[in-house]
Amino acid sequence: MIKRTIGVAVGLMALTLALLITPTASSQMDGVQPVYTYVSQFQVPRANWAAFAEDEEKTFLPVVEKGLADGTLVSYSTFESEVHTPDGYTNGAAWSSTSIAGILKTLGELRKGGPRAGQVSSTKHEDYFMVSTVHHGTTVSNGSGYLRVICSNAKAEKPSEFTAMVKKLLVPTFEDQLKKGSATFYGIDEQYVNTMAPSERCVVVMYPNAEGIDKWATAINETLAKWSPAEREEYLHATVLDSRRDIMAKVTHYASK
């Protein structure tokens, strides 16, 4: 019984910390249609950060802005990591579409000119191809803010339980905070192309400013405090403890339909 109680406490602490530090007036990205997202991250030497950002504005933004305007894309963003690790990534970009064709068409346009100077200067690179069936966001033009990504491994034998658990226990709070303007987007992503454990699931939240992070955290803490013992057990049965991987980034450009 003591071990079981400790396990529940550890699980709740992990989720609390993950969400505490944590992407129409409203476009109906509510899970009716899957949205695909391509994420490209680079490890750029500190001395080259400014040059990378300048290169991104000249070569990346024109392509994704055109894709958003003609309906190929539903959103795009560029971001810079706020929490650095020795082997982690410093800069990245993402774009989303309701079709795989839209993702690959954009990728092809970006690659026409060959690797950009900023990319060549990077020391490491990684891509993700994600899909989300639970997502909702507001229309944003020429935006910025903060990005929080919280990834955990679901139980491998029943990975869908994690998404179901978040939809039931947390999405109502997500929706409330979206309406109040604390966030501009939330989604639950899984890999379309598996480059990590297939059971990995990521909660993605986009905030318009740092104040939004605080408001979101307060709301999540209030929700967690109301969980019944059965709901806490439901969380524990859906996730693998100590499997979390987090990203916190400053969003330098963001637009969404």
TAQUIJO-V828090 format. One record per residue. N is the residue number from 0. SS is DSSP state (H for helix, E for strand, C for the rest). PSI is psi in whole degrees, -180 to 180 (999 if undefined). BURIAL is I if it has 9 or more other ideal C-beta (glycine too) atoms within 8 Angstrom, else O. Layout:
# TAQUIJO-V828090
n = <N | N>
ss = <SS | SS>
psi = <PSI | PSI>
burial = <BURIAL | BURIAL>
This chain:
# TAQUIJO-V828090
n = <0 | 1 | 2 | 3 | 4 | 5 | 6 | 7 | 8 | 9 | 10 | 11 | 12 | 13 | 14 | 15 | 16 | 17 | 18 | 19 | 20 | 21 | 22 | 23 | 24 | 25 | 26 | 27 | 28 | 29 | 30 | 31 | 32 | 33 | 34 | 35 | 36 | 37 | 38 | 39 | 40 | 41 | 42 | 43 | 44 | 45 | 46 | 47 | 48 | 49 | 50 | 51 | 52 | 53 | 54 | 55 | 56 | 57 | 58 | 59 | 60 | 61 | 62 | 63 | 64 | 65 | 66 | 67 | 68 | 69 | 70 | 71 | 72 | 73 | 74 | 75 | 76 | 77 | 78 | 79 | 80 | 81 | 82 | 83 | 84 | 85 | 86 | 87 | 88 | 89 | 90 | 91 | 92 | 93 | 94 | 95 | 96 | 97 | 98 | 99 | 100 | 101 | 102 | 103 | 104 | 105 | 106 | 107 | 108 | 109 | 110 | 111 | 112 | 113 | 114 | 115 | 116 | 117 | 118 | 119 | 120 | 121 | 122 | 123 | 124 | 125 | 126 | 127 | 128 | 129 | 130 | 131 | 132 | 133 | 134 | 135 | 136 | 137 | 138 | 139 | 140 | 141 | 142 | 143 | 144 | 145 | 146 | 147 | 148 | 149 | 150 | 151 | 152 | 153 | 154 | 155 | 156 | 157 | 158 | 159 | 160 | 161 | 162 | 163 | 164 | 165 | 166 | 167 | 168 | 169 | 170 | 171 | 172 | 173 | 174 | 175 | 176 | 177 | 178 | 179 | 180 | 181 | 182 | 183 | 184 | 185 | 186 | 187 | 188 | 189 | 190 | 191 | 192 | 193 | 194 | 195 | 196 | 197 | 198 | 199 | 200 | 201 | 202 | 203 | 204 | 205 | 206 | 207 | 208 | 209 | 210 | 211 | 212 | 213 | 214 | 215 | 216 | 217 | 218 | 219 | 220 | 221 | 222 | 223 | 224 | 225 | 226 | 227 | 228 | 229 | 230 | 231 | 232 | 233 | 234 | 235 | 236 | 237 | 238 | 239 | 240 | 241 | 242 | 243 | 244 | 245 | 246 | 247 | 248 | 249 | 250 | 251 | 252 | 253 | 254 | 255 | 256>
ss = <C | H | H | H | H | H | H | H | H | H | H | H | H | H | H | H | H | H | H | H | C | C | C | C | C | E | E | C | C | C | C | C | C | C | E | E | E | E | E | E | E | E | E | E | C | H | H | H | H | H | H | H | H | H | H | H | H | H | H | C | H | H | H | H | H | H | H | H | H | C | C | C | C | C | E | E | E | E | E | E | E | C | C | C | C | C | C | C | C | C | E | E | E | E | E | E | E | C | C | H | H | H | H | H | H | H | H | H | H | H | H | C | C | C | C | C | H | H | H | H | C | E | E | E | E | E | E | E | E | E | E | E | E | E | E | E | E | E | C | E | E | E | E | E | E | E | E | E | E | E | E | E | E | E | C | H | H | H | C | H | H | H | H | H | H | H | H | H | H | C | H | H | H | H | H | H | H | H | H | H | C | C | C | C | E | E | E | E | E | E | E | E | E | C | C | C | C | C | C | E | E | E | E | E | E | E | E | C | C | H | H | H | H | H | H | H | H | H | H | H | H | H | H | H | H | C | C | C | H | H | H | H | H | H | H | H | H | H | E | C | C | C | C | C | E | E | E | E | E | E | E | E | E | E | E | E | C>
psi = <-41 | -44 | -40 | -42 | -42 | -40 | -42 | -44 | -43 | -42 | -44 | -38 | -41 | -46 | -40 | -47 | -39 | -46 | -20 | -42 | -14 | 999 | 999 | 136 | -38 | 127 | 138 | 65 | 67 | 19 | -4 | -39 | 132 | 144 | 130 | 143 | 132 | 126 | 129 | 121 | 147 | 147 | 110 | 131 | 143 | -37 | -18 | 6 | -47 | -42 | -38 | -45 | -41 | -42 | -38 | -42 | -34 | -32 | -35 | -50 | -42 | -36 | -49 | -29 | -41 | -42 | -36 | -40 | -37 | 4 | -1 | -38 | 157 | -14 | 164 | 161 | 157 | 148 | 158 | 130 | 137 | -17 | 107 | 146 | 160 | -37 | 10 | 180 | 149 | -31 | 149 | 172 | 155 | 152 | 148 | 149 | 158 | 0 | 152 | -36 | -40 | -38 | -50 | -32 | -44 | -43 | -42 | -41 | -40 | -30 | -6 | -38 | 6 | 178 | 136 | 160 | -42 | -35 | -39 | -33 | -12 | 155 | -11 | 151 | 147 | 141 | 151 | 143 | 107 | 162 | 143 | 134 | -2 | 110 | 151 | 135 | 168 | 160 | 128 | 135 | 134 | 47 | 176 | -170 | -139 | 149 | 134 | 125 | 125 | 108 | 135 | 157 | 126 | 166 | 125 | -32 | -22 | 67 | -26 | -18 | -31 | -49 | -42 | -40 | -46 | -42 | -43 | -46 | -24 | -30 | -36 | -38 | -40 | -48 | -42 | -43 | -31 | -44 | -34 | -7 | 7 | -29 | 160 | -11 | 145 | 152 | 161 | 111 | 147 | 164 | 134 | -40 | 114 | 110 | -3 | -167 | 129 | -21 | -2 | 135 | 141 | 128 | 123 | 129 | 134 | 126 | 144 | -22 | 174 | -32 | -34 | -35 | -44 | -44 | -42 | -46 | -43 | -44 | -41 | -43 | -40 | -38 | -44 | -37 | -22 | -6 | 139 | 165 | -38 | -38 | -35 | -39 | -38 | -40 | -47 | -36 | -14 | -16 | 160 | 116 | 148 | 21 | 4 | 144 | 129 | 152 | 134 | 124 | 154 | 124 | 119 | -28 | 136 | 134 | 144 | 140 | 999>
burial = <O | O | O | O | O | O | I | I | O | I | I | I | O | I | I | I | O | I | I | I | I | I | I | O | O | I | I | O | I | O | I | O | O | O | I | I | I | I | I | I | I | I | I | I | O | O | O | I | I | O | I | I | I | I | I | I | I | O | I | I | I | O | I | I | I | I | I | I | O | O | O | I | I | I | I | I | I | I | I | I | I | O | O | O | O | O | O | O | I | I | I | I | I | I | I | I | I | O | O | O | O | I | I | O | I | I | I | O | I | I | O | O | O | O | O | I | O | I | I | O | I | I | O | O | I | O | I | I | I | I | I | I | O | I | I | I | I | I | I | I | O | O | I | O | I | I | I | I | I | I | I | I | I | I | I | I | O | O | I | O | I | I | I | I | I | I | I | O | I | I | I | O | I | I | I | I | I | I | O | O | O | I | I | I | I | I | I | I | I | I | I | O | O | O | O | O | O | O | I | I | I | I | I | I | I | I | I | I | O | O | O | I | I | O | I | I | I | O | I | I | I | O | I | I | O | O | I | O | O | O | I | I | I | I | I | I | O | I | I | I | I | O | I | I | O | I | I | I | I | I | I | O | I | I | I | I | O>
